[in-house]
Amino acid sequence: MAAETKLQSPAAETGRHHALQAKLSETSPLLAVVSAANPEHVFSQLKSAPEGLSSTDIQERLAAYGANVIAASQTSPILLELWDKIKNPLNGLLLSLAILSWLLSDIRSAVVIATMVVLSVGLSFVQEHRSSQAAAKLANMVRVQVSVKRRGVDGCDAEGFSSIPLDRVVPGDVVRLSAGDMIPADLRILTANDLFVNQSALTGESMPVEKGDTTGVVRDDDPFTLANICFMGSSVSSGYGTGVIVHTGRSTFFGKLASQITGADEETSFDRGIRSFAWLMVRFILVMVPLVFLINGLTKHDWLQALFFAVAVAVGLAPEMLPMIVTVNLAQGAMAMARKKAIVKRLNAIQNFGAMDVLCTDKTGTLTQDRIILKLHLDVNGEEDDGVLTYAYLNSRFQSGLRNLLDVAVQEHVELEDHLSVDAGYKKLDEIPFDFNRRRLSVVVQTPDQKPLLICKGAVEEVFAICVNCRTADGTQPLDDNHRKAVAELTAKLNADGFRVIAVGIKEFVTPQATYEAIDETGLTLQGFIAFLDPPKETAAAALAALHASGVAVKILTGDNDLVTRKTCRDVGLDISGLVLGHDLEAMSDKEIGEAVEKANVFAKVSPSQKARIIAALQTRDHVVGFLGDGINDGPALKKADVGISVDTAVDIAKESADIILLEKNLAILNDGVIEGRRVFGNIVKYIKMGASSNFGNMFSVLGASIFLPFLPMAPLQVLANNLLYDFSQTTIPTDSVDQEYLTHPRKWEIGNIMRFMLFIGPISSIFDYATYFTMLFVFDAWTNAALFQTGWFVESILTQTLIIHVIRTARKPFIESWASPPLIISTIIICAIAIALPYSPLAGPLGFQPLPVLYWPIIASFLVAYAVLTTIVKTWFIRRWGM
């Protein structure tokens, strides 16, 4: 029913309507027109019809308006992706260097530098594009569907509606809405039945508002209060209806808003970690490059060559492969999780999944089988009563909100009772939809004798609160203290036996009313109870044990009462460390809630806002929190959690809010996802530790060599070639395995630990760089042979950097207790072989190399062994002191 409006003078109402239309016109002139028009005029304006659009219309409008996605969700064209890789500042420096070399007639350097840029950009683009495409395909597996009426479409239901992906909706489409659906685009309501819409994402108002075909009804000078307009970004809380699409994609109010705030999303811990490391490297570059430039310019007196070398060093220090390594790791993790029946919608959520140390979840469907069966229908004395079942059925039959498993169980049970004919002669008059504050739902029906009857079904305490009488075998009696005590004992006993109990009450009206609201839920007569069983999952106990072994604490957040929850927890072997009720949370301060969420692991009878508050309290205490939910009431908690998890059978708003979608509601799948998240994070950290320690060591080596050598320690071209080969050797890191012990507990960004690792491990490489300097200068007399010195250091640098990957990648002894993946081993062999062969290849001349003495190779081999042993010793000590 449409919400009542306050009576005002015609002039005042007209003035308010004009003001609203003017405000709405700023957003969309077309919305302003259709909001004031009748349905026939609306179809005329949109060039549509009540029976929907034709196939030709659809194709034309898709071409004209594009896919129904907001700006932030659209896939970048391939050329734009390629440009994103090319416009890297380091590539700009390299290309500038290539142009400068060309202008100075150094054609060889120009060609090689340009080739390096092309190879680097090409490799990064191909790897990232493939990974992004694979991840996008996975995300499309759980796309939101919309019920649309179109002409000439096969597979329609009796009303002519069929399901299509959200992004295929076009202006003029006639859509059907029901509880749990997202509003697919900005639309004009055509028909509605108790249609309540949650607009909190747009307005911040938590309570749903009623919508309907109420042309000209205006309540406030605010477009969102138009009763016949729904906006993308909102969702249906209860009821059902139809509407016609006015705007899609970026033309919607939400799309325009999103395009203005793109990039303003809150930074995740993953983003902060990547940014911290990138800035760490930038600081090194800002210190290193000017020093290298000045030292070499002052000592060699060739400022142009010193500039070339300094820029090349900057390129070598920059973690230019980091975006590619991160993207490929995340995408491979997403594909691995898909094979384990978990679809990743947002790639960065994988790292949060691995870092998660607290999982909050409802018990229904996770600890239980999600297969609810109605077992009992009892009067207030605990006796079987078909009358209670009849009233419960009428409530479930006529309510227009989202039918949950309890409603399904009631209707399926009644269908098995052949002697019941419960809905004959009844007609629905109105409905008071369910909300999570009242925790009950009422329908008003016209009985066969033409009298209005309100039937209320809901949580026991909430229905008790509005009942004044109860029906017994002796007739209707006051619900006095004795009856209340007896009823409370009965429901407590049922709860303790694992039954979920729903109370049923009625109220007869003498005369019909125009509308019925929550204030009419008073003076009811309690009829009795219906009791359900949801058996515990056989796999729940093993899954909880696996999560506990993985360092993830499970906390139950449920709307059920404490007795039912205790029974379920006992059945699945979950020890309750503390149980807090929702009404207790309301009385707590933020500090008290923080202490409570640490100690307790079960929270019963909690509302949606309380779930979000519990998650926020855990986050303030430095926990990474995941939340598993699938209902309308889970939206706030899914958005608040560090990683929101839902299932493919969830309502649209839950799936849209989630980061990860499970193809089965199973905690065992979650544990697999947690382990995969840690594996992905482990491989990303490997690259970061390798890059940080290698660059820090190179800083000492380059600075020292620049001071005492009469020539550059390595030519700019050689530095670039060295960097490119090293980058290639790391491209297979995403395929690598991770030590089992690394996966046993949550992993978070620890930039301090990375810096310590860099400070202790990095300088070890400088020891052997200086040993190589000594060898080249005093064993092979390279004081006057720059090419020989540079060749010797180039080869040693590549071999040590590439081989040391295998030491840093594991906490164990490399090649003895832990082996890298075959692709990483192969890439290592290939890069090392190239480095060894280059001085003897046709490329030796262009790169400024010359063949190395035979004695060089056994000396370098001994350096490599010593380097690996020393690094392993220091690494082992470091891990014992600070961890991996």
Residue, then its C-alpha position, 0 to 999 in steps of 0.5 A: m500500500a502506498a504510504e500516506t502523505k501529509l495534507q497540505s494546501p493545493a498551492a503548497e503541494t503544487g509548489r513542492h512538486h515543482a521544486l522537486q521536479a526542478k531538482l530532479s531535472e538537474t539529474s535527469p530531465l527524462l526522469a522528471v518527465v516520467s515521474a509526473a506521467n501516467p504509464e501510457h505516457v511513460f511508454s510513449q516517452l521511452k518508445s516501449a510497450p507493456e509487453g516489452l521490447s523487440s530483439t531489434d529494439i534491444q540491439e539498437r539500444l545496446a549499441a546506442y547506450g552501451a552495457n548497463v555497467i557503471a564507469a568503474s566496472q567497465t573493462s578497459p579496451i586493449l589499446l588503453e591497457l597497452w597505453d597504461k603499460i607504456k606510460n610508466p615514467l620509467n619507460g618514458l625515461l628509457l625512451s627519452l634515453a633512446i631518442l637522445s642516443w639516436l640524436l647523438s648517433d649512438i644507434r646501437s644503444a638506441v636500438v637496444i634500449a628501445t628493444m628493451v622497452v618493447l620486450s618489457v612492455g609486451l611481456s607485462f601486457v600479455q601476462e596481465h591481460r591474460s590474467s585479467q581476462a581469466a579473472a573477468k570470466l570467473a567473475n561473470m560466472v556469478r553475474v546478477q540476473v534480472s527478470v525482463k519481459r521482451r517480445g519474441v524471447d524463448g523460455c519465458d515464464a507464464e507472465g512473459f518474463s525471462s532472466i538476463p544478465l544485469d549488463r544487458v538491460v536497456p532503456g525501455d525494458v520492462v522488469r520484474l522486482s521482488a524481495g532481495d533483487m537489486i534495482p537494475a537501473d533507474l526506473r519508473i514503477l508500473t505496478a507494486n504490491d507492498l514494495f519496499v526499497n532500501q536506498s541506504a547506499l544512496t541516501g544513508e537512510s537505513m529504513p526501507v521506503e515504500k514505492g508504487d505507481t503513485t503519479g504526482v505524490v511528493r513527500d520531500d524536496d528530494p528525488f529519492t522520495l519520489a514514490n514511483i522512481c527507483f534508482m540503481g544502487s538500491s535494493v528491494s527489501s520486501g514486496y514485488g512489482t514491475g517497472v520500466i527502465v529509464h536510464t542505464g549504466r553511466s546515465t543513471f544517478f548512481g553511475k554519474l556519482a560513481s564516475q565522480i568518485t572513481g578511485a576514492d574507494e577505501e584502501t585495503s591492507f593489500d593496497r597499503g602494503i604494495r604502496s609502502f614497498a613502492w615508496l620504499m624503492v622510490r626513496f632508494i632511487l631518489v637517494m641513489v641516482p643523484l649520488v651515482f650521477l655525481i660520483n661518476g661525473l666527478t671521477k670520470h669527467d663524462w657527465l653525459q655518460a654518467l647521466f646515462f648510467a644513473v638513469a639505467v641504475a634507476v631503472g634497475l632499482a625500480p620494481e617495474m615488474l611488481p604490477m605484473i607479478v601481483t596481477v598474475n599471482l592474484a589471477q592464478g590464485a583466483m583460477a585455483m580457487a575457482r577449481k575449489k568452487a570459490i569465485v573471486k569477484r575482486l582480485n585484491a580480496i585474495q590477499n585479505f582472504g589469506a590474512m583473515d584471522v577471524l571468520c564471522t558467519d551465520k550458523t544456518g547453512t554453514l554449521t547446519q544443512d540449510r534443509i529446514i523441516l517443519k516438525l511440530h505445530l503446537d498450541v500454547n500447551g504443547e499439543e499438536d494443533d492444525g489451527v496453528l499450522t493453518y494460520a502459519y500457512l496463510n501467513s507464508r502463502f500471502q506474504s509478498g516478501l522474500r520467501n525464506l526457508l521457513d516459509v518454504a518448509v511451512q508450505e511443503h509441510v501443508e502440501l503433505e497434509d491432505h486433510l487441510s484446505v487452508d486457503a479456500g475463501y481467503k483473500k489478501l487485503d494488506e501486509i506489514p512487511f518483515d523488518f529486523n527491528r520488529r522481527r515479525l511479519s503480518v498479513v491481513v486477509q479477508t476471511p470466508d465470512q468477510k472479516p479482516l484478520l491479521i495473522c502475525k508470524g515471527a520470533v517468539e519474544e517479539v510476538f509475545a510482546i504484542c499478544v494479550n491473550c492466548r488460545t487454549a483448549d478451554g478457549t481464549q484466555p488472558l496471557d497472564d504471568n502463569h501462561r507466559k511462564a508456561v509458554a517460555e518453558l515450552t519454547a526453551k525446552l524446544n530450543a534446547d532440543g535444537f528446534r527453531v521456534i516461531a510464534v503465531g498470533i492473530k487479531e480480528f478486526v470488526t471493520p476493514q481499514a484502508t491500510y494496516e501498519a505496524i501500530d496495528e500489531t497490538g492486542l493479538t491472541l497467541q495461537g501457538f508455535i511452529a517448530f523447525l529442525d535444521p540438522p547439523k552438517e556432517t562436514a561442519a566439525a572437520a571444517l571448523a577444526a581445519l580453520h582452527a588449525s589454519g589460525v582462523a577463529v570462527k565466530i557465529l553471528t545469528g538471529d536465532n536465540d541462544l538456546v538453539t545456537r548452543k545446541t547447534c554449536r554442541d552438535v558440531g563440536l564448537d566450544i563456546s568461549g562466550l555468548v553475547l545477546g543482541h540486547d546486551l550489545e545495545a547497552m555496551s560502549d565501543k570499548e566494552i564491545g571491543e572486549a566482548v568480541e575478543k572473548a566471545n565467539v557466539f553472538a545470538k539474536v543480533s540485528p544486521s546493524q549489530k553484525a556490522r558493529i561486531i565486525a568493526a569492533l574486531q577490525t579496530r583490534d587489528h583483526v582481518v575479518g571475513f563475513l559469510g552471509d547470503g541474506i538481505n540482512d547481511g549486506p551491511a556486514l558484507k560491506k564492512a568486512d575486510v573480505g565479504i563472502s556469499v554464495d551463488t544462491a544468495v539474494d542479489i544484494a548479498k552477491e553484489s556486496a561480496d568479494i568472493i562467491l562460494l558455489e557451495k555454502n561450505l566452510a571446507i571451501l573457505n579453508d581451501g580459499v584461505i590457504e590459496g590466499r596465503r600461497v598467493f601472498g607468499n609468492i608476492v612477498k617473495y618477489i618483494k623480498m628478492g627485489a628489495s634485498s637485491n636492490f639494496g645490495n646493488m646500491f653498495s656495489v654500484l656506489g663503491a665501484s663508482i668511487f674507485l674505478p676509472f671507468l663505469p662498473m657497467a655500461p648503461l646498456q649492460v645495466l638495462a640488459n642485466n635488469l631485463l634478464y633478471d626480470f624475466s627470471q622472476t616472471t615464473i614466480p607466480t607458479d611457485s609452491v609455498d612451504q607448508e609451514y608458511l600456510t599454517h597461520p594468517r599472513k599480513w603485510e609487515i613492511g618493517n620485516i621486509m626492511r629488516f630482511m633487506l638490511f640483513i640479506g642485501p649487503i651479502s650480495s655486495i660481499f661477492d660483488y666486491a670479491t668479483y671486483f677484486t678478481m677482475l682487477f687483480v687476477f685478470d688485470a682489468w684496470t685498463n680493460a673496462a669491457l672485461f671488468q664489465t663482462g665479469w661483473f655482469v655475468e656474476s651479477i646475473l648468476t647470483q641474483t637469479l640463483i639466490i631466488h631459490v634461497i630466498r623463496t623458502a624458509r627451508k634449505p634450498f635444493i635439499e628440503s625445498w625445490a621450486s616449481p618446474p617453470l621457475i627452475i627452467s626460467t632460472i636455467i635459461i637466464c643463467a645460460i643466456a648470461i654465460a653465453l652472451p660474452y661469446s655470442p654475436l650480441a657481445g659486440p653491441l653490448g660491449f662484452q668480451p670473452l672471459p678467461v677460463l679461470y673465471w668460471p671456477i672462481i665464480a662457481s665458488f663464489l656462487v656456492a659460498y653466497a648460497v651458503l652464507t645467505t642460507i645461514v643468515k636467512t635461517w637466523f633471521i627467520r628464527r629471530w623475526g619470522m618469514 
